[in-house]
Amino acid sequence: MIRTTIVIGLTMCLACGCSASKCAGDHTNAAKINIIPKPVEMTVGKGLFRIDTDTKIYAPTANTEAEQIAEYLAEMVKHRTGSGLEISRSRTSQTESNAITFHLEHRDDLGSEGYILSVRPDSILITASQPAGMFYAVQTIRQMLPEQIEDTTKEHYINLSVPCIYIKDRPVFVWRGLLLDCSRVFLEKKFLLRYIDLLALYKMNILQLHLTDDQGWRLEIKKYPELTELCSEFSDRYPDAKGGYYSQDDIKEMVEYARRRYVTVVPEIEMPGHSSSVFVAYPHLSCRGEKTEIFPFWKGPTITKDIFCAGNEDVYTFLENVLGEVVEMFDSEYIHIGGDEAPKDRWKECPKCQAMLARHNLTDEEHLQAYFTQRIEHFLNSKGRKLIGWDEILEGGLAKNAAVMSWRGTVGGIKAARMDHYVVMSPTSACYFDYDIRTTPLKETYLYNPVPAELPSDKRKFILGGQGNMWTQSAPTETAIDKHTFPRLIGLSEALWTPSELKDFDDFHNRLGAHYRRLDIMHVKYGPEK
């Protein structure tokens, strides 16, 4: 591996070669570098670049995204310098004195999310092929600044110095995700926005929202107002259980907030199973036509037998109408349709389902679910979107263009990749954050590699990446969610970004210590490591 060293010319400071106005007198940079995820290439120099009120930011001309990233950086340091930094679209040099310069340049070696960060005593230069890379370079700078940068509650001036360093970095995987379950426990919008910021800090780029399940429907659909009027609240028999939903304006705000932080919000609308909350308002969409009630997860069956009726055309009309509004709210390439844990008991007894099965010459109920999924996929494709579902969608035949999220181990993911379908690995063994830390310790998550060793080399390109899942039935409060998710999410971030040959748990653990202080300031109630 080629590594580049920064050469600093002779100036006023004989110790580090930097100008006296920029030198903080600290020449132990290596001890301060605790970047997570670990960069692919990094050479630490001597000296510091100090951000002060005279520092200027230069953004590429005629690039709105780059200007937004420059504004993000300026806002990040505003409360620490005493004023916002001046942003300009013009510059005379990529190394102008006391300047942070963003430079767009097409480079195959950086891909769409990679960057080069060059910090000298008198300037910072960020080079990337796409704005996403620029944003991740800013997160690297953020992690090298004092952790007090995260305290936005009050103005207090601190020494904002960035160690001189050269970094060339890019992620291994394009899908670096976290699922938050908003159905079992309704999560406030403010909490989700906070998690978007945390994902961005660790260069994670997917937030999957589990918006519907037996415990509640959490998304406003204007064509079906009863979904939020009736299907978002727990039965009166459970007065302590808190319901709620997100308005379409809430969703649009979250999606835009995430977009500016290069996080894609992926909605999950469960079907055909995990759907009994719908039958509170629309019982005719089930096989039996009986009205249900919404109960807390531990107060009823963990998997209910009442699911969408696959033989009822009204179900497909309903779901297409719902998904038609979903694709208008979310900008994600993929729409997650669940597909897991769908008992076929009702379908076996249902005349409509049996008639549909016979009409299409389907051999059994598993193939009926495949038919169901294929119809939904056809609709999503017509809207310019792709379908992704849990690995049960493999049973009975996989929809033509569907991607698979493999949670029951890796077998489903391997099978899908061998069939040239894209895969996100999310096995319970390493990626289920609702599991007790003694079952899945931090080290297990950190060492996880989404690419199975037994997968042929020509099929490995179909592994998009991995995802951690935080199911809230075991963590009913925001504090509990934090304790289950952190620090495992940080371990997963390096597992999905950094090449496996550069991963070292002891080294990671040493860097992680500095991040606990940062998390404290951000009021993240992290849990133990094992």
Summary of the structure (lengths in Angstrom):
residues: 530
radius of gyration: 25.0
end to end distance: 34.0
largest distance: 87.0
contacts: 1841
relative contact order: 0.10
helix: 37%
strand: 19%
